Amino acid sequence: MIQDIQKVQRELEGKFLADQPRIEEAALVLYKQSPQLASDYLTEYSVKQGDTTVQRWKKLGEFLVYKYLDGNVKNELGKVTHPGYPESWYRRIVNETGDHFKMRSLE
């Protein structure tokens, strides 16, 4: 799941970083005309980016629920797989529950 989250995170952060020089340059030009114009421009830009980010994260959330519902994983074509958990997870459960899962001999 983390790979899906990081993909969207890189997408958003990459766009912000790519746009930053252009935004700063525009704000500086506006600031030279009027500090209030620059402030208004940056506020509008920030609100728009915040709204876009929230919409993108909501869309990601819906995708994650669809893809990972009930521990099943669906690929881009909707085919379901049942990957299970890593061996380390099963070992942790056994180690944290003491003798609960220990096999016993039947009398």
C-alpha positions in Angstrom: 0.0 0.0 0.0 2.8 2.4 0.9 4.1 2.3 -2.7 0.7 3.7 -3.9 0.8 6.4 -1.3 4.4 7.4 -2.1 3.6 7.6 -5.8 0.9 10.2 -5.2 3.1 12.0 -2.7 5.9 12.2 -5.3 3.4 13.4 -7.9 2.2 16.3 -5.7 5.6 17.3 -4.3 7.2 17.2 -7.7 4.6 19.5 -9.1 5.0 21.9 -6.2 8.7 22.0 -6.6 8.6 22.4 -10.3 6.1 25.3 -10.0 8.0 27.1 -7.2 10.4 29.3 -9.3 7.5 30.5 -11.5 5.3 31.3 -8.4 8.1 33.1 -6.6 8.9 35.2 -9.7 5.3 36.2 -10.3 4.9 37.1 -6.6 8.0 39.2 -6.7 6.8 41.1 -9.7 3.5 41.7 -8.0 5.2 42.7 -4.7 7.1 45.4 -6.6 3.8 46.8 -7.7 2.0 46.3 -4.4 2.8 44.0 -1.4 -1.0 43.4 -1.1 -1.2 42.1 -4.7 1.6 39.6 -3.9 -0.1 38.6 -0.7 -3.4 38.0 -2.5 -1.7 36.1 -5.3 0.2 33.8 -2.9 -3.0 33.3 -0.7 -5.0 32.3 -3.8 -2.3 30.0 -5.0 -1.9 28.3 -1.6 -5.7 27.8 -1.2 -6.0 26.4 -4.7 -3.1 24.0 -4.1 -4.5 23.0 -0.7 -7.9 22.2 -2.3 -6.3 20.3 -5.1 -4.2 18.3 -2.7 -7.2 17.4 -0.5 -9.1 16.3 -3.6 -6.2 14.1 -4.8 -5.8 12.5 -1.3 -9.5 11.7 -1.2 -9.3 10.1 -4.6 -6.3 8.1 -3.4 -8.2 7.0 -0.4 -11.1 5.7 -2.5 -8.6 3.9 -4.7 -6.9 2.3 -1.7 -10.2 1.0 -0.3 -11.0 -0.5 -3.7 -7.6 -2.0 -4.2 -7.0 -3.4 -0.7 -10.5 -4.2 0.6 -10.5 -7.0 3.2 -6.9 -7.9 2.7 -7.4 -8.8 -0.9 -5.4 -6.8 -3.5 -6.9 -5.9 -6.9 -4.7 -5.0 -9.9 -5.5 -2.3 -12.4 -7.8 -4.7 -14.2 -9.7 -5.6 -11.1 -8.2 -9.1 -10.8 -8.1 -10.1 -7.1 -5.0 -11.7 -5.5 -4.6 -12.9 -1.9 -1.0 -12.0 -1.0 -1.1 -12.8 2.7 1.2 -11.3 5.3 5.0 -11.3 5.5 6.5 -14.2 7.4 7.8 -11.7 10.0 4.2 -10.8 10.8 3.3 -14.4 11.5 6.4 -14.9 13.7 5.6 -11.7 15.6 2.1 -13.0 16.4 3.5 -16.3 17.7 6.2 -14.6 19.7 3.8 -12.2 21.3 1.1 -14.7 22.3 3.3 -17.2 24.2 2.1 -20.8 24.1 -1.3 -19.9 22.6 -0.4 -21.3 19.2 1.9 -24.1 20.4 1.0 -27.5 19.1 0.1 -29.9 21.9 -0.1 -33.7 21.9 -3.6 -35.1 22.2 -4.1 -37.7 24.9 
